[in-house]
Amino acid sequence: MRINSALQAAIDLTAGAAGGTACVVTGQPFDTAKVKMQTFPDMYKGIVDCFVKTYKQVGFRGFYKGTTPALVANIAENSVLFMCYGFCQQIVRRIVGVDRKTKLSDLQNAAAGSFASAFATLVLCPTELVKCRLQAMHEMQLSGKIVQGQSTVWSVVKSVIQKDGPLGFYRGLSSTLLREVPGYFFFFGGYELSRTFFASGRSKDELGPIPLLLSGGFGGSCLWIAVYPVDCVKSRIQVLSMAGKQTGFMGTFVTVVRTEVALYSGLKPTMIRAFLANGALFLAYEYSRKLMMKQIDSY
């Protein structure tokens, strides 16, 4: 059966959703630690201290605060990301003047991934804002920045709408774009370079689960090393805006550098999460995509 562009987009969207789910299930506790340490660096001495204090104060469920919006965010982001990735690959082929079936270079794939991330940002920003606020709600109350916190997704959503209206969900949009567009260049570039290394002249499609896991982990690590300071600023803007008007990207960036020098606070749990979660993401994406392509080819 011949696969048209609409069917291919549906396959990429579904495979991206599977990858997003695997990413959250694997990495959520480390993501929670990252947000806490980014937003309140003075409260925690390191990743172990953050895990111990979170467990003592909130229990095991504290590590999975914000899981529902995280699932929605990752499923939505990766569905749109991988669907648009296919379209953006075709755009890159047109720009460089090659046939639509020609394999792109690793650098060209990285550029396509960077373009695709701009579209994914529009669905990611609102859900990530809710996730970050839920993850750091306990610390916001402890620090006295808010009197009463919200404990559910709906209460956070209602609070944003009442206080800032629908546009309130796009707090931190510019910093999210600044993170995603260059970040996903390194993400897809690192992934494709790693797959090329493991393939050693063979087809990348023949790689087994271990090389795919390692390649995905490497791509995720490249992303976060490149853009971590931007993500730190984004988390501050999205969480601290609960307590009132928060300065924009440059104002928050300057404040963090001048007063705390905390742009890399929470990097360790982020790198652990990046390797594990993105390895799982690409493994789930590639295998679910292959399975769907195989099923369609059999008709």
C-alpha positions, 0 to 999 in steps of 0.5 A: 500500500502506497503511503501518502503524506497525510497517512505518513503525518498520522503515523509520525504523530502517533509514534511521537505520542508513544515516544512522549509517553515513554519520556514522561514515565521514565523521567518525571521524578528527575524533572520534578527535582530539576524544576524545584532546584531551578526555582529555589536553588537556596533550598537544596544542596544537591539532587540527593538533598532535593529527593530526600526533602521532597520525600520527607515533606510530601511523600513519594507522590511529590516526585510525580506532581505535575505528571498529568500536565507533563503527559499532556505536554509531552504527548502534544509536543512530541506528536506535533514535533515528529509530525512537523519533523517529516514536513520540515524534512521535505522543506529542507529537501526542496531548499537543497534541491534534492528528490523527496526520497533522498536521505538527508545528512545529519546536519540537514536533519538537525535543521529540520528538527529545529524548524519543527520545534517552533510549531511544537512550542505553541502546544508545549508552553501552556501545559508546561506552565501548569506542570512547573507550577504544580511541581514548585507549589510546595516551595512557593508556599514555604517561601511565603510567595503565595498564601495558599497553593493549588494542588490539582491541574484544574485549580492551577488552570482556573487560577491562570484564567482568573488572573491573566486570562487565556494569554496567561498560559503563554507566560514564558513563551519567548524563553520556551522558543529560545530553548526549543529552536536551538535546542532541537537542532542539537537534539536531532543532530546529536541523535542522527550523528550517534545513529550514524556512528553506530550504523558504521556504513549500514542502514540506520533503520537496522539498528537494535534497541541498545544503539537507539537508546544510547543515540536518544540519550546522547541527543537529549544530553546535547539539547540540555547542555546547550540550552540549560540556562535558558530553561532555568530562566523559563522555569523562573518566569512560569513559576514565580509569575504566580506571585505577581508580575514577573519580569521578562526573559532579560530581566529574569536572566540578569537577576539570576546572574547577579544575585544567585549565579544559579543558571545551572542549578538542577543540571545533574537531575536534568542530565540523568533524566535527559539520557534515560527519558530521551533514550526511551522516547526515541526507542518508543518512537522508532519501534512504534513507527516501524510497527505501523509502517509494517502493518500498512505495508502488509495491506 
